C-alpha cells in the first residue's frame, strides 16, 4: 500500500486531534507508528495515552524552549538545533522500524519559525519509503509542501472559547 502525505493546517482546533486519531487507528490495525511533537512540552493528555500503546513510538524534544515569540536569539538557535536533531531522529526511527505512519505534529510551525529548514523536510518527503504515510500539522504550509501533499485538510476557526478569555482546558484542548 502506497503511503501518502497529509497536511492538517489552519487556525482552528483539531489538527493534532486528527493526527492522534489517525495514529490510534493505524496502531489499532497492527501497524507501527512514530508520533513526534515539536514546540509542545509533551505533557498533553494524548502523549500519555499514546505512550501506553505498544506499537506507537512517541518522540518529543527533551528540552522545553517555550513558544517561539518568547524566545531570544540564543534560545532560538538552541531550539533550532534541537528540533533539527529531533526531525532527523524521528525520520531515521520511522525508516528503521518500517513504520506505516509518521506524525510530525506542529512541524509546519517549526519550519515557519525558522527553527527547521524546510528543505530537509522536503528532501525527506521526496525520498521517504514508499509505504510510509506522513502527517504534518501546523499553520501556513508553503506552496512547495502543498504541492507534495496528497491530502490537505484545513481546520478553520469560526468561534473559539479563547476569544472569551477561556484558556486551554486539560482533557479537551491539552
ABEGO torsion letter per residue (X at the ends): XBBBBBBBBEABBGAAAAAAAAAAAAAAAGBBBBBBBBGBAGABAAAAAAAABAABBBBBBABBAEBAAABBAAAAAAAAAAAAAAAAAAAAAAAAAGBABBBBBGAAAAAAAGABBAAAAAAAAAABBAABBBBBBEBGBBAAAAAABABBBBBBBABBAAAAGBBBBBGAAX
